[in-house]
Amino acid sequence: MSRYGSSDWVRQSSLNWYERLAINVTKVGAVPRHVAFIMDGNRRFANKSHIEKREGHAAGFDKLSETLQWCLDIGITEVTVYAFSIENFKRSSDEVESLMSLAREKFAKLLEERDKLHEQGICIRIIGNLSLLPKDILKTMAEAILLTKDNKKAILNVAFAYTSRDEITNGMKTIAEGVKNDQISVDDINETLFNECLYTNKSPNPDLLVRTSGEVRFSDFLLWQSSASVVYFTDTLWPEFTLWNLICAVLYYQIHCPAMKKVQYELKNHSTGCLTSRSETFVKKVNADRETMLKDCLAN
């Protein structure tokens, strides 16, 4: 029997006294509202631990559920995780199928925890090109999204079948369709409209982006959204990530927060335009169409 992958999505806080003390000290400074994680190192952890790759990915899920609880303990109310890149489809068929099987298992488990999700007010969102996913996984994801869409206390965005290039391309196609169908005009197009057509349009940009495993690249993750984010790299493999790694990342954010706020202010002042009445109507339709697509997934 596997020793990894049995964790619940929603955990109870289990901090000891000195961990609580460390968190309370950390919370004296600025706490990022939205943190994004590139959860890298599962396969290297598997090799290091002499276990199967699937076990490494299952260990990564255990660490995700643990990290989500730490984020809540610290006061981070929104988390975005890079769970599965479109590029991952290029891995061996055995590994891709193993990852899809793990996704089936974990999202089915998520639905079993619906009472906990509502109790803690957790909203689940999936960002990515959902058309690339098997229908059964998409149906489970759609149910989780619709089930929790009105929860407001905490948000988990799971980037699945995602890359920034695909997201940006999809946003451009969405706008092009709007112009083609005379829902918006070329004059309506600006940064604000484009941002509203991305998969992440319901979320603020991440304040802090954390990448594990020693790699110092973005791997096509939130490239548009992270232009003014503090970026923290750690050599720790994702399954070995600890509360102390998270606290170090938040402290790093606190050191660089003033400079980040300045960059955010400058970007906001130089951004091009706001939504017109036509583009506001168009954005509402885009969001409504996405929700209709999710409902159709449940019905079929």
C-alpha positions, 0 to 999 in steps of 0.5 A: 500500500502506498504511504503517499497520497492519502491526505485530505484536501482540507486539513485541520491546523496541527501547528505546535507552539513554536510554529504558531509563534513563528507564524505570529511573528511573520504576520507582524509584517505584510502578508501576501494576499495571493501566492502562486507555487510552481511545485517542482521536484516530484520526480527527483524526489521519487528518484531520491527516495527510490520509489515510483514516479506516481508515488513522487507525484502522490507525495507532491499532493500530500505536500500541497494539502499541507501547504494550503493549511499553512497558507491559511494559518499565515493569512494567505487567502488565495493560492494558485498551483501549477499542477499540470502543464500542457507540456507534460502531455509530452512525457511518456504515455505511462507517466501521463496516464498515471498523472491522469489517474491520480487527478481522477482520484484526487478530484473525486476525493475533493468532492467527498470533502464538500462539507469541509470546503463549505465550512471553511469557505474555500472556492476551487477554480481550475485554470487551463485549457480544459478541452484537452482533458479526458471527459470524466476528469473534466466532469469532476472538475466542473462539479468542484468548480460549480459546487464551490463558486460562491465560497469567499473565504479562501480560493485555490486555483489549480492550473491544469493543462495550462501554459501562459502561451496557451492562455494568452493565445486563447485570450486573443482568440476570445477578443477576435471572436468578439470583434468578428461577432460585432460584440466589441470593436477594435477601439475597445481592445486594451490591457484591461479587456485582455486581462478580463479574457484570461483564465485568471480574470477573477483573481488578482495578480500574485503578490509572491511566486514560489518555485521549488527544486532549484530551477530558476525559470517560470516554465510558462506559468503566469507570465502575464500576471507575474510582471510585478510579483516577488519571485522566490526560488528554493532548492528544496524539492516540492515534497520536502517543502516545509513550513519554514520554507514558506515562512522564508518565502514570506519574509523574502516577500516582506523585504521586497514588498516596498519595491514591488508596490512601487512597480505595481503602482507604476504599471497601474498608472501606465496601463492602457484604458478601462472597460467600455460599456460594450466591453463590460457586456462582452466580459460578462458574456465570456464568463457566462459562456464559461459557466455554461460550458461547465454545466454542460459538462455535468449534464453530458 
